[in-house]
Amino acid sequence: MWRQRGSYGTRIPVFLFALIFFGLFSTASAQESWQAVLEREFEVVETFDELKNWSGKYHGGYDYNQANQAKRTDNAPIPWEYFYADNSGVAPAADWIADHGPEYTWKGKGKSLCLNPIRVPKKTGFPLGYGPGKFGMYVGNGSPASGFKKIHIFFMVKFGSNAFILDGAESFEWVGVFKFLHIGSGFREAHQWGTEAEQQTVYNNAQNRYIYGQNGTLFNMATEAGGLLFPKEESALSEYQTGCDCYRYAPYIKNRRWRENNGGPFYFRNEWVAMEYMLDIGTLGNADGKLEIWYYDRTGNVIGYSEVGGEIRKERYDHRYNKISWGGNRLGTAYAEDDADPNDSRYYIDDIVISGNRVGPKYFALLKERISPKVSGVDWAD
Ligand SMILES: [Ca+2]
């Protein structure tokens, strides 16, 4: 099991040795890795730069086998615990974690992750094998009550040029369901929700007991004509079912649209953008949960912000957020998406930072210090 920063007991002496060694003997050009810079400031960091090139084997579904997961080059523990790949027999077409070239690796160098959510129903010509449909981490310590009461999930993202179809110069066609980010609470490990006793109280299917659990939030990406590209929220609580005398997750917020985050312009400019999602799960049974979303342009300017508070985010089980995944699936014609579109759901993520506090301003200050005056050939605003 992955352990949170602070419990890397065996790594600290190695780190100190490396620091002293390089401090004494290196030239001024030697530089601490960007991964290490961010790890000093935040609880969970993934730049992908220090991972081995990786693609999952075909398994036709969820794979929680640790032997099959992404690995760091130095084999230090990382939080990635599972992926989903319904490749329908298609072997990986490329490495999923790799240098994806200057367009699709943030800052133009290092490595990033390609996500490749599948389309349902399947469609001829839809690209497969370029990434996991879903890629997930566990950030608890083995207890469903471990993890973050208030979690900030920050990452850089760039969508492929065919991820959304345009019906005008700066206007989108409808997208049905494009699962993008899931934030789950109450897992004792990546694929076991609740304590063993709690698990017996929820509906006996994979979604309730192993995949989504209870009290979680799923964000889709949604589009609208007029250049709108924004997150669409589905948050679920537990609902009692008389038939089974048990609880199962039920959306209490369904398809809430956060249009304030009009991310359309970054897509039309073919640019990377930063997204930061904050969820405060609040206290049990009380309407004190909170959601905030920030979008930043590539230089750190806030270009979108949404918030809502005063909502119940955990109703029955007293847990914290500790399971996070990117991706899912894309539901096409079943959700009124135009079947004639040559849709391609690939998107790329990089520099994931997870913290109990706001990430964006500190992240961009560090980045500016690190690589000023240019990011991928574009001058900083200052
Ligand atoms: Ca990277």
Boltz pocket constraint, residues with backbone or C-beta under 6 A from the ligand:
constraints:
  - pocket:
      binder: B
      contacts: [[A, 47], [A, 48], [A, 49], [A, 105], [A, 106], [A, 109], [A, 110], [A, 111], [A, 112], [A, 350], [A, 351]]
      max_distance: 6.0
